[in-house]
Amino acid sequence: MASEPQQLPQQTPRIETGPLKFGNDWQGVYIRGDNAMWWGMQLGELLERMDAKDSRDRLLLGSLNRLRDVLDSAREV
């Protein structure tokens, strides 16, 4: 995922990992960077141990790889 993060003003108190809603928009989930990086690494480890035995597994693995990429995008270089 190569897109730049949206920049918002600092929030006080800081926003923790969990459900988050802006105005009347759909509720979403905010994942703090430290949580995202850890969960991305753990998901990557799990994905390395899995193999695609049939087409359903390939679809599932594709989705989980995309989720891992989104979680890893929280990494600041």
ChimeraX attribute file (.defattr): number of C-alpha atoms within 10 A of each C-alpha:
attribute: neighborCount
match mode: 1-to-1
recipient: residues
	/A:1	10
	/A:2	7
	/A:3	6
	/A:4	7
	/A:5	8
	/A:6	5
	/A:7	6
	/A:8	6
	/A:9	5
	/A:10	8
	/A:11	7
	/A:12	6
	/A:13	6
	/A:14	8
	/A:15	13
	/A:16	11
	/A:17	14
	/A:18	10
	/A:19	11
	/A:20	15
	/A:21	11
	/A:22	8
	/A:23	7
	/A:24	6
	/A:25	8
	/A:26	8
	/A:27	11
	/A:28	11
	/A:29	10
	/A:30	14
	/A:31	18
	/A:32	15
	/A:33	16
	/A:34	13
	/A:35	14
	/A:36	20
	/A:37	21
	/A:38	13
	/A:39	17
	/A:40	23
	/A:41	16
	/A:42	12
	/A:43	17
	/A:44	17
	/A:45	11
	/A:46	11
	/A:47	15
	/A:48	8
	/A:49	7
	/A:50	10
	/A:51	10
	/A:52	12
	/A:53	8
	/A:54	8
	/A:55	9
	/A:56	10
	/A:57	13
	/A:58	13
	/A:59	12
	/A:60	12
	/A:61	16
	/A:62	14
	/A:63	12
	/A:64	17
	/A:65	16
	/A:66	13
	/A:67	16
	/A:68	20
	/A:69	18
	/A:70	16
	/A:71	23
	/A:72	19
	/A:73	19
	/A:74	18
	/A:75	12
	/A:76	7
	/A:77	4
